[in-house]
Amino acid sequence: MNTELMEIKNGTLFYDGCDLTQLAAEFGTPVYVYSQNVIKSRIKELKEAFTDDHPKNRIAYACKAFCCTAMFKLLQYEGLCADVVSGGELYTAIKAGFPAERLEFNGNNKSRGELELAVEYGIGRIIIDSLQELSMLEEICAAKEKKMKVLYRITPGVKADTHDYIITGKKDSKFGIPLDDDIILPYVKAALDSRYVEFLGLHFHIGSQLFENDGYIAATGEALKLAEKIYTEYGFWIKELNLGGGFGVTYTTEERKPFSFFLDPVRETIEAFAMEYGLEMPALVIEPGRSVVAEAGITLYKIGSTKDIPGLRNYAAVDGGMTENIRPALYGAKYTAIVASKADAPADKTVTICGKCCESGDIIIKDIELPELKTGDTLAVLSTGAYGYTMASNYNRNPIPGVLFIDNGIAEWAVKPQTYENMTANDVIPKSFLEVKNG
Ligand SMILES: Cc1ncc(COP(=O)(O)O)c(C=O)c1O
């Protein structure tokens, strides 16, 4: 359990200087709460491990983990780059005033409209993911008289030790271009010959929530093999290698590994390779998402109904559920929680925290030891900062909760809670309905 910046005062849980029970009362629940200090401390650790001593390298935060205007501002102040995967994320970045040249665009099926937007904004890099994407991008660049920097996302064909739904680097994947010579090499040649793109190098992302470094090392080996072939065939040595994200975080009992555990051996492998061939060290890029924000975020709930089924299970229902945290239902993700309103009471009851949605799978935490829960208690579910808010839905027409940024006892909205009015604003009654009624 990650309890960084948490303390118990007078029986209640404080986080980054804020009394969580009071926050819940003042701002309502459910609500996502992010400590800016925890986010900044992760960014500092990443810089220490990757860019401080290697200024050519870049950290491109994967904003799919958590995205909003304020987050882009924070990234901008911290001097990071960002990885976007949709027109919506791209638009949010630009709206926040984030420098376009510091954006990279990933995604396995970017639409023409999204690519047009990226070219118009003049973003830094497009990570090409499919054989059709290059031609589409070239057409757009020709029409707009622009040239874009590109990398190719490859599927290195390595197995990462994580949940099947978040493995992305194996050969049978919807992401990336396979490494078969007859597929990838002509495609690289097309980019090298193109007037409209500048080919910089390769990208891979092997999966998420990783605690071992062997997958990274193996994938780097595959990328270097391809880079060598490109060099031998076309005389071009890659200028950039993007290693993706995926560094594991603490949700419950996992022990987060230092970033250097993943990054040092990879850098050393590439350095040794470059030195052996007398080639320049390429710039390295990483795309951490969850490791920047997961542990910084908690979700506050109020306990509503409780039910003890003798000899079977005890349930306590929160005022949200799979709508603001789909991960347990989607891939069995595990979380832990603290009863913020009685943080020092003994954890003497086993309870299952369920949501209020109309699905039996709407369980946030199965069988956790907590103090006896009563209606009105405030529950803090920890490490919910990644892929919670960004995956939230309006299922059952529950509004999406707001996001609070907290910092040394000060709490402010970064995203206001959705209202019923917001939620129904785009609903339209088809004209034909009225005609039927009038007729
Ligand atoms: C291409 C790419 N980069 C980076 C990430 C971020 O991964 P994580 O949040 O596990 O660091 C992902 C996650 O899906 C991804 O697909």
The ligand as an SDF file (V2000), in Angstrom:
LIG
                    3D

 16 16  0  0  0  0  0  0  0  0999 V2000
    2.2350    3.2850  -26.7000 C   0  0  0  0  0  0  0  0  0  0  0  0
    2.0700    3.3970  -25.2450 C   0  0  0  0  0  0  0  0  0  0  0  0
    2.9400    4.1560  -24.5470 N   0  0  0  0  0  0  0  0  0  0  0  0
    2.8210    4.3070  -23.2220 C   0  0  0  0  0  0  0  0  0  0  0  0
    1.8090    3.7110  -22.5150 C   0  0  0  0  0  0  0  0  0  0  0  0
    1.7220    3.9430  -21.0380 C   0  0  0  0  0  0  0  0  0  0  0  0
    1.7980    2.7970  -20.3000 O   0  0  0  0  0  0  0  0  0  0  0  0
    1.8240    2.8930  -18.6970 P   0  0  0  0  0  0  0  0  0  0  0  0
    0.6890    3.7530  -18.3020 O   0  0  0  0  0  0  0  0  0  0  0  0
    1.6800    1.5090  -18.2220 O   0  0  0  0  0  0  0  0  0  0  0  0
    3.1410    3.5160  -18.3420 O   0  0  0  0  0  0  0  0  0  0  0  0
    0.8860    2.8990  -23.1860 C   0  0  0  0  0  0  0  0  0  0  0  0
   -0.2060    2.2400  -22.4520 C   0  0  0  0  0  0  0  0  0  0  0  0
   -1.0720    1.6210  -22.9500 O   0  0  0  0  0  0  0  0  0  0  0  0
    1.0200    2.7520  -24.5960 C   0  0  0  0  0  0  0  0  0  0  0  0
    0.1520    2.0110  -25.2770 O   0  0  0  0  0  0  0  0  0  0  0  0
  1  2  1  0
  2  3  1  0
  2 15  2  0
  3  4  2  0
  4  5  1  0
  5  6  1  0
  5 12  2  0
  6  7  1  0
  7  8  1  0
  8  9  2  0
  8 10  1  0
  8 11  1  0
 12 13  1  0
 12 15  1  0
 13 14  2  0
 15 16  1  0
M  END
$$$$
